[in-house]
Amino acid sequence: MIGEYKKLDRRLNDALENFRLEVQFDVETFEQTHKDEYLTKNDLEELGRQVYYCLSDMRNALLDYLKTDLRQR
């Protein structure tokens, strides 16, 4: 069971780290794609996609953990 908990923890951390890296990339390349400092609709759509991907990965990790936990009972 401890191994499954560690696996869940790693998957959740991976989802957060992927989100952090994607947003960091967007921030670092912002000046290359924008003439001013204003966010655009496309920026918000991209942020929304990244939030969705992160939450989806976290959801899947939690569901897999729960399925494993229920099988072991």
N, C-alpha and C positions, 0 to 999 in steps of 0.2 A: 504493500500500500504506500509506503514511503517513496518507493521508486516512481509510482504513478503521480504522487504529489509533486515530486521534483520535476517530472516531465511536464506537468501542467504549469508549474512555475516558470520553467524554461520557455514554454510556448507562449505564455502571457507576456513574459519579458521580451521575447522575440517580436511579438506583435507591436509592443510599445516602441522598441528600438527601430523597427522598420518605419513606423509612423514618424518618429523623431528624425530619422535620416531623410525621409522624403520631404518633410517640411523644411528641414535645414537646407536641402538642395534648392528648394523653391525660393527660400530667402536669399541664399547666396547668388542665385542667378537672376534675381528680381530686376536688377538694373540693366541686365542684358536684354530683357524682354519688355521693359517699360520705359517710357519717356519721362514719366513723373512718378511720384510716390503713392499714387492712388491705386487701390485694388480694383480689379475689373470683375465683371460677372464670371469670366473664365477662371479667374483666381479663386473665387468663391466655389465654383463648381469643382475645381481641382482639390481644394481643401475638403469639400464635402465627400469627394471620392476617397480621399486618404482616410478620413474619419470612418467612413463606411468599411473600408478594407480592414482597418484596425479592429473595429468592433466585431466584424464578421469573423476574423481570425480568433479573437478572444472567445466569441460565442462557440465556435467549433471546438476550441480547446476545452472549454468547460463542459460541453455536451459529451465529448469523448471521455473526459474524466468521470463524469457521472455514469455513463454507460459501463465503464470498467468497474466502478464502485458497486453498481447494482448487480453486475454479474458475479462479483466476489461475495455477495451476501448469501 
